């Protein structure tokens, strides 16, 4: 990637989102130099929990054996089909077979939802996650993911809609937590005019993030445009200065 772009965003982030954490980025098949392979979990483990290490500065490479959740394997592309009785797992369960999460009212709704699922070609490839400031010239990220509180999210949401006439520059599709971080942002990156993805509403993934944090993921081709127009946007106005004061208060409230 263009390291000048990386450094430019770091400066802009500190100017307009001061004291908040930088986003992380992922790349399918990214370079392995300086990257640690994510460990193989012994039991069930939500992939989102491992990303807390990336948020703190670790660079991790995931593969099929690194993912300890069947939903994670599906949404990261390592399994092309749902596991048996998934339709009951996501709905009201099947006595003696599988307990239901009750995220969908009926198995038939699950079937309809899953008919539109796209299979991502990651089989046999690693997926590398790095914090933005750790990206190097050899990296070519597919998307950038923010873990943020409401004031920062309001800025990101507005930036995502800044250069378009329609009001849908951000989407929030139903899915597992990893779908909003990886699956849907990757799909959007394949489009000519990609949208940002708002997420981390999955109750099963919520234990892996702070109580007041959600995610906003930008396909890389969209994020590059965002960096280019940030200093032309509302971020330069008195309105955002007021929001930044709230960001500062939030930082103080949540500091260790």
Secondary structure, DSSP 8 states (H G I E B T S, - for coil): --HHHHHHHHHHHHHHSTTS---EEEEET---TT-EE----SS-B-HHHHHHHHHTT--EEE-GGG-B-HHHHHHTTS-SS--TTHHHHTTT-BTTTB----SSS-HHHHHHHHHT------TT--EEEEEGGG--TT---SEEEEEE-HHHHHHHHHHHHTT-SSS-SEE-----HHIIIIIHHHHHHTSTT--EEEE---TTTGGGS-TT-EEEEEEHHHHHHHHHHGGGSGGGSHHHHHHHHHHHHHHHHH--
